[in-house]
Amino acid sequence: MLSWRAKIASIVFAVCALTLALDWVNEHLNPRVVSLTEKERCPLCFGTSACPAIENNEVVLEYPDFYSIFNNLFGVKNVYYGNFRNRKVVIKKLAHQSEWIDFNKQVCADPTLSQFCSTNSKESSKVPIDFNKMVMKELSNPDLTDLHQKMRLCPTVSNVDKLLRNVETSHLRSKENQMHEHFAHVWSALMINPEFLMVQILNADNHWPTPKFYGACGRLIIEENAGDPLLNFIKESWIKRAKIASSLLDAAYKFTFKDPNFAFYLTDIATDNIAINEKLEAIFVDLENIIIVDKTPPIDVLNRLSDWNTTYANLIGIDSDCPDCFVFSPDDICTHRISDHNYYAVCQHILSQGLNAEINSQGFLYDPPDYILKKYPSIQSLLQQCSVPSATMSRVNAGIKLKQILDQIIKDTSNIF
């Protein structure tokens, strides 16, 4: 039999081993947010505005439900759920870890960028790089079929400074250094995921249907947790779905017409890219893929665009062998001041059909009540026209009229909410 000293030693050893094991689990499966930032990789990052808050442990991971627990513990998509100053937030690295590894390899293999390969390289030894020029090159890629380009500015990049005027810069000692890091952040976002740029360009405080942006630290950004995915509302009452549909049509209008200088066309419309907040408003939470049309190009560019002032109607999806496929032409969008692309996306691929064929092929506004159809008989024809336009009415006009009717229905039934 073991002596009492041996028993105590065994217990102490077991307690120490358990403590070390728990510390290891906590460190690896429940990391502090600061350990996720990769701040040492800057300036090839998204910035440093949120670093003080993260380093002061004001941003913490939370585990309110199974979905958050799974994401926070295993980080499958590099998306984490937490709290920042009593606000629910989503903490994003905006790419899978394998994509960041590939990006680092690309940097190390490039003769110009390789100076950023080592996180220990001295600032004084680094050769100045024209990141502004690299941003222009990336945005103006003439190959409209390049699937790796997630954000495109067309038909010109001459007004890129105006587009990026709301994008934050780090507070550095000199304006020259500030702009250098600013464009390094912009270029990094273009290469990895331009959502960092888009949540600032389409700032929620300016009434865009996007999540609020709380800042960046290294390769993390912090956004508002805007709500549950759209698909979670597919079985709600028709009236509630009508309110959500109205906000989707409002988003289509804003992305197309709200900014006098640019139109924004989302090219990856999926139900899990749209969240619904407590007011039943649609918030577009995945802004990775987008075409931005400059509405005020210089005259020499305009002279090459014969159909510039004609609203482009996407008829490709109608003629496609796959009616549920999200089909569009980047070239046609880029050569017209206005396109009906956003209405095509909302009406044809969310409201009327193709929402998710396995779940509901009728679309989000399925089965309107008889009393609604009796009082508003045009609602289904307008939805059809917005989805598949005829010669007598454009998608845009049908979408605007449909929203007006939905808003009237919501007003008439306001006691339900």
C-alpha positions in Angstrom: 0.0 0.0 0.0 1.1 3.6 -0.7 2.2 5.6 2.3 0.3 8.8 3.1 3.2 10.9 1.7 3.0 9.0 -1.6 -0.8 9.5 -1.7 -0.5 13.2 -1.1 2.3 13.4 -3.8 0.0 11.6 -6.2 -2.9 13.9 -5.5 -0.7 17.0 -5.9 0.7 15.6 -9.2 -2.8 14.9 -10.5 -4.0 18.4 -9.5 -1.0 20.0 -11.2 -1.5 17.9 -14.4 -5.2 18.8 -14.5 -4.5 22.5 -14.0 -2.0 22.4 -16.9 -4.4 20.5 -19.1 -7.2 23.0 -18.4 -4.8 25.9 -19.1 -3.9 24.3 -22.4 -7.5 23.7 -23.3 -8.4 27.2 -22.4 -5.6 28.7 -24.3 -6.2 26.7 -27.5 -9.9 26.2 -27.5 -11.0 29.4 -25.8 -8.4 32.0 -26.9 -8.3 35.6 -25.8 -9.2 37.8 -28.8 -5.8 39.5 -28.7 -4.2 36.1 -29.6 -6.1 36.0 -32.8 -5.1 39.4 -34.2 -1.8 38.7 -36.0 -1.0 42.4 -35.4 2.6 41.7 -36.0 1.8 41.2 -39.7 0.8 44.8 -40.2 0.8 46.8 -42.4 -0.4 43.8 -44.4 -3.5 43.8 -42.3 -6.7 45.7 -41.8 -5.5 48.4 -39.4 -5.1 49.0 -35.6 -8.0 51.2 -34.6 -9.5 48.5 -32.3 -6.2 47.2 -30.9 -6.4 49.3 -27.6 -9.9 47.9 -26.9 -8.8 44.3 -27.7 -5.6 44.6 -25.7 -7.6 46.0 -22.7 -9.8 42.9 -22.9 -12.9 44.9 -23.8 -13.6 42.5 -26.6 -14.4 39.0 -25.3 -15.7 35.8 -26.7 -19.2 34.7 -25.6 -21.0 31.4 -25.8 -24.8 32.1 -25.7 -25.8 29.2 -28.0 -24.5 26.1 -29.7 -23.6 27.9 -33.0 -21.4 30.4 -31.1 -19.9 27.7 -29.0 -18.9 25.7 -32.1 -17.5 28.7 -33.9 -15.6 30.1 -30.9 -14.1 26.8 -29.9 -13.1 25.5 -33.2 -12.9 28.6 -35.4 -13.9 26.7 -38.5 -14.6 29.8 -40.6 -12.4 32.2 -38.5 -15.7 33.9 -37.4 -16.2 34.4 -33.6 -19.0 35.7 -31.5 -18.4 38.0 -28.6 -19.2 41.2 -26.7 -17.7 44.7 -27.0 -18.8 47.3 -24.4 -22.1 45.5 -23.9 -22.8 45.1 -27.6 -23.1 41.8 -29.3 -20.4 41.6 -32.0 -19.0 39.3 -34.7 -15.2 39.1 -34.8 -14.0 38.1 -38.3 -10.7 37.3 -39.8 -12.4 37.4 -43.2 -10.8 34.3 -44.6 -10.0 30.7 -43.7 -6.6 30.2 -42.1 -5.5 28.4 -45.3 -6.2 31.5 -47.3 -4.1 33.6 -44.9 -1.3 31.1 -45.2 -1.4 31.3 -49.0 -1.4 35.1 -48.8 1.7 35.0 -46.6 3.4 32.7 -49.1 2.5 35.0 -51.9 4.0 37.9 -49.9 7.2 36.0 -49.2 7.6 34.9 -52.8 7.2 38.5 -54.2 10.6 40.3 -54.5 9.1 43.6 -53.6 6.8 42.4 -50.8 9.2 39.9 -49.3 10.5 42.5 -46.8 7.2 41.9 -45.0 7.7 38.2 -44.9 9.5 38.3 -41.5 7.5 39.8 -38.7 10.8 40.7 -37.1 12.2 42.8 -39.9 13.2 46.3 -38.9 11.2 49.3 -40.2 14.3 51.2 -41.2 15.4 48.4 -43.5 12.2 48.3 -45.5 12.0 49.8 -49.0 9.1 52.1 -49.7 6.3 50.4 -51.8 3.7 52.2 -53.8 0.6 50.4 -52.4 -1.6 53.1 -54.0 -0.5 51.9 -57.4 -1.0 48.3 -56.4 -4.6 49.2 -55.3 -5.3 50.8 -58.6 -4.0 47.8 -60.5 -6.1 45.4 -58.5 -9.3 47.4 -58.8 -8.9 48.0 -62.5 -8.2 44.4 -63.6 -9.5 44.3 -67.2 -10.3 40.6 -67.0 -13.9 40.6 -66.0 -14.0 36.8 -65.9 -11.3 36.7 -63.1 -13.1 34.9 -60.3 -10.3 35.7 -57.8 -11.2 39.4 -58.0 -13.8 40.0 -55.4 -14.2 43.8 -55.6 -14.2 45.6 -58.9 -14.5 49.4 -59.6 -15.5 50.2 -63.1 -15.6 51.7 -65.8 -12.8 53.8 -64.3 -10.7 54.0 -61.1 -10.2 57.7 -61.4 -12.5 58.4 -58.4 -11.1 55.8 -56.1 -10.2 58.4 -53.5 -13.8 59.5 -53.3 -14.9 55.9 -52.9 -12.5 55.3 -50.0 -13.0 58.5 -48.2 -14.7 56.8 -45.3 -12.1 54.1 -44.9 -10.2 54.5 -41.6 -6.5 55.1 -41.5 -4.1 54.4 -38.6 -3.1 57.4 -36.5 0.6 57.6 -37.4 3.2 60.3 -36.9 3.3 61.7 -40.5 0.7 62.0 -43.2 3.0 60.3 -45.6 3.3 57.2 -43.4 -0.4 57.4 -42.7 -1.3 57.1 -46.4 1.3 54.4 -47.0 -0.3 52.2 -44.3 -3.8 53.2 -45.4 -3.2 51.8 -48.9 -1.4 48.8 -47.5 -4.5 48.0 -45.5 -6.7 48.6 -48.6 -4.5 46.4 -50.8 -4.6 43.6 -48.2 -8.3 43.8 -48.0 -8.6 43.6 -51.8 -6.4 40.5 -51.9 -8.2 38.7 -49.0 -11.7 40.1 -48.5 -12.9 43.6 -49.3 -15.6 43.4 -46.6 -13.3 45.5 -44.4 -13.6 48.3 -46.9 -17.3 47.9 -47.7 -18.6 48.1 -44.2 -16.9 51.5 -44.0 -17.9 52.7 -47.5 -21.5 51.6 -46.9 -21.4 52.9 -43.3 -24.5 51.7 -41.3 -24.5 55.1 -39.5 -25.4 56.6 -42.9 -28.5 54.3 -43.2 -26.9 51.6 -45.3 -28.3 48.1 -44.7 -25.0 46.9 -43.4 -23.6 45.9 -40.0 -22.0 48.6 -37.9 -18.2 48.5 -38.0 -16.3 48.9 -34.7 -12.8 48.8 -36.0 -9.9 46.5 -36.9 -6.8 45.1 -35.2 -4.3 43.3 -37.3 -6.2 40.7 -39.3 -9.4 41.0 -37.3 -12.4 43.2 -37.8 -15.2 43.8 -35.3 -18.8 44.2 -36.6 -22.2 44.4 -35.0 -24.0 41.1 -34.6 -26.9 42.1 -36.8 -29.3 39.2 -36.1 -30.3 35.7 -37.3 -29.9 34.4 -40.9 -32.7 35.2 -43.3 -33.5 31.5 -43.8 -34.5 31.3 -40.1 -37.6 33.4 -41.0 -38.9 31.3 -43.8 -41.7 29.9 -41.7 -42.8 33.2 -40.1 -46.2 34.6 -40.9 -46.7 36.2 -44.3 -47.0 39.7 -42.8 -43.6 39.4 -41.0 -42.1 38.1 -44.2 -43.6 41.0 -46.1 -41.9 43.4 -43.7 -38.6 41.7 -44.3 -39.3 41.7 -48.1 -39.9 45.4 -48.0 -36.5 46.0 -46.4 -34.9 43.8 -49.0 -36.4 45.9 -51.8 -35.3 49.0 -49.9 -31.8 47.6 -49.9 -31.9 47.0 -53.6 -32.9 50.6 -54.1 -30.2 52.0 -51.8 -27.4 50.0 -53.3 -28.4 51.2 -56.8 -29.5 54.8 -56.3 -28.6 56.1 -52.8 -25.1 57.2 -53.6 -25.0 59.9 -56.4 -21.4 58.8 -57.3 -21.4 55.1 -57.2 -23.8 52.1 -57.6 -23.1 48.9 -55.6 -24.0 45.5 -57.0 -23.6 42.5 -54.7 -22.6 39.4 -56.7 -23.0 36.7 -54.0 -26.6 36.7 -52.8 -27.3 33.9 -50.4 -29.6 33.5 -47.5 -26.8 33.1 -45.0 -25.3 36.4 -46.2 -28.3 38.3 -45.0 -29.2 38.8 -41.3 -32.5 40.0 -39.9 -32.4 42.4 -37.0 -35.0 42.9 -34.2 -36.9 45.4 -36.4 -37.3 42.7 -39.1 -34.9 44.7 -41.3 -32.5 42.9 -43.7 -28.8 43.6 -43.0 -26.2 42.4 -45.6 -23.5 40.9 -43.5 -21.3 39.3 -46.2 -19.9 42.0 -48.5 -17.0 40.1 -50.0 -18.1 40.1 -53.6 -19.2 43.3 -55.2 -19.1 45.3 -58.4 -19.0 49.1 -57.9 -19.9 51.3 -60.9 -18.6 54.9 -60.9 -21.6 57.0 -62.1 -19.5 60.0 -63.0 -16.6 58.8 -65.1 -14.5 61.3 -67.1 -15.6 62.3 -70.6 -13.0 60.2 -72.4 -14.4 57.1 -70.7 -18.0 58.1 -71.4 -17.2 58.5 -75.1 -16.5 54.7 -75.3 -19.8 53.7 -73.6 -22.6 54.0 -76.2 -25.3 52.6 -73.9 -24.2 54.3 -70.7 -27.5 56.1 -69.9 -29.7 53.1 -70.8 -30.7 51.1 -67.7 -29.3 47.6 -68.2 -31.8 44.8 -67.7 -30.4 41.4 -66.9 -32.2 38.9 -69.2 -29.4 36.3 -69.0 -31.0 34.6 -65.9 -34.3 34.4 -67.7 -32.9 32.6 -70.7 -30.6 30.4 -68.6 -31.1 26.6 -68.5 -30.8 27.0 -64.7 -33.4 29.4 -63.5 -32.2 29.2 -59.9 -28.6 30.0 -60.9 -27.4 33.5 -60.1 -26.3 34.5 -63.5 -25.1 38.0 -64.6 -22.7 39.8 -66.9 -20.0 42.0 -65.2 -19.2 43.6 -68.5 -22.8 44.7 -69.0 -23.0 46.0 -65.4 -19.8 48.0 -65.9 -20.8 49.6 -69.1 -24.2 51.0 -67.9 -24.7 53.8 -65.3 -27.6 51.9 -63.8 -28.4 48.1 -63.8 -31.3 46.2 -62.4 -29.0 43.7 -61.0 -29.9 44.3 -57.3 -33.6 43.9 -58.1 -32.9 40.8 -60.1 -31.0 39.4 -57.1 -33.7 40.2 -54.5 -36.8 39.5 -56.6 -35.8 36.5 -58.7 -33.5 34.8 -56.2 -35.1 35.6 -52.9 -38.7 36.8 -53.0 -40.2 34.8 -55.9 -38.0 31.7 -56.5 -34.7 30.0 -56.0 -34.4 31.0 -52.3 -33.4 27.5 -51.6 -34.9 24.8 -53.8 -34.5 22.2 -51.1 -36.5 24.2 -48.6 -38.9 26.4 -50.6 -38.8 26.8 -54.3 -41.6 29.4 -54.2 -39.4 32.0 -52.7 -39.6 34.1 -49.5 -43.0 35.7 -50.2 -44.9 32.4 -50.8 -48.6 31.9 -50.0 -50.0 35.4 -49.5 -53.3 35.2 -47.6 -56.5 35.4 -49.5 -57.6 38.6 -47.8 -54.3 40.3 -48.9 -54.8 39.1 -52.5 -58.4 40.4 -52.5 -57.4 43.8 -51.3 -54.1 44.1 -53.2 -54.6 42.0 -56.4 -51.5 43.4 -58.2 -49.1 42.1 -55.6 -48.3 38.8 -57.4 -48.0 40.3 -60.8 -45.6 43.0 -59.5 -43.5 40.3 -57.9 -43.5 38.4 -61.2 -42.5 41.6 -63.1 -39.7 42.3 -60.6 -38.5 38.8 -61.1 -39.0 38.4 -64.8 -39.6 41.8 -66.4 -41.9 42.3 -69.4 -41.8 44.9 -72.2 -44.3 47.0 -70.3 -42.5 47.3 -67.0 -38.9 47.2 -65.8 -37.7 45.3 -62.8 -36.8 48.6 -61.0 -40.3 50.1 -61.5 -42.0 46.9 -60.5 -39.8 46.6 -57.4 -40.5 50.2 -56.3 -44.3 49.7 -56.7 -44.2 46.3 -54.9 -42.4 47.9 -52.0 -45.1 50.7 -51.8 -47.8 48.1 -51.6 -46.0 46.0 -49.0 -45.5 49.1 -46.9 -49.2 49.9 -47.1 -50.0 46.3 -46.1 -47.6 46.6 -43.2 -49.2 49.9 -42.1 -52.7 48.4 -42.3 -51.7 45.4 -40.2 -49.3 47.3 -37.8 -51.1 45.9 -34.8 -49.6 42.5 -35.6 -46.0 43.6 -34.8 
